[in-house]
Structures are given as C-alpha cells and as structure tokens.
Amino acid sequence: MPERTSQVIRMGQLKGAKIKVKEVKNDGLHEYVTIINRGTVTQPMSGWVLASLRGQAFYPFTDDLMLEPGMVIKVQSGQLEPKAAQEEQGALKKLLWTIGQVWNNNGDTAILFDANGLEIDRLSYPNERVMGSSASRRKILIGGDGGFEIVNDSTPRSKKVTRK
C-alpha cells in the first residue's frame, strides 16, 4: 500500500469568510496588528501574507493556521516577551512576527494578501492621507525565491454609478 502524504492547499478568501484588518497598534516598542474573521466559514491562512506597505516587511502565515468565524489573530512585533506572543486565549491567537520594529512611527498601511497575492483588506494609521495618493491604489503581492514585492494592481476598477 502506498504511503499517504498530506498536501498544503493554498487559496484565496472563501465564500462566507470575511477577513479584516481590525487594528494596527504602534506603541513605540510594542506593536501588533489584529486580524478577524467576521464571516461564517473557517478560512485556511496557508500562503496568506501580512505586509507593511511603507516598511516593505512581510509576515507569511503558517500552513496550519485556520481562522475560524469570530476568531481574532494578533500578529505581534517589537520588543516584548516572545513566550507571551505564542499563547492562545479562547478566540484570540497571538503570533510573534519579530522582536524588531516593523511599523513606521509616523504612519503606515497594513495590507493583508491572500494565497493568490490579491489584496483582501488594508488599514492605514494614523489616517489614509499619510501614505499619499498612490498608496490608495489596490496592491498585488508577488512572491518568489528572492522574497516578496508589492506592486500596483493594473486591473481597471469599475466606476461607481451615482443615482440622482
């Protein structure tokens, strides 16, 4: 009988999942980004990446992470106790990115990309205008052997129709 092996499945956002960047907190040496699943189905996070737009820093989620409905993930960076970042508390899962600083003190944008490199959600701080007008364009994540790169999405967006 042949040996069975498991295979990692990487996918975009599932219908019924609603993954959002809820908060970016930058308190000097203690930083974190909170991500929540506001949907009704569990989202596999294999191949998904959290990125700092200004700092061009990337956190790829582990292949075994499943974001259940209502579950919150806190991705921590900065100088904190690494052991504290690995614990799970109910619907909150804490993950340690790095003990280095990731988020710019003057403002940055956290972008969440799915396994296909498509932007799922973003949150800027302290406000949208910090990054300039080019930052508001939808982004795509390109990954390769040399790491990741964020590029502007060249797909034209449909214009909203305003009714009078």
Disulfide bonds with the S-S distance in Angstrom:
none
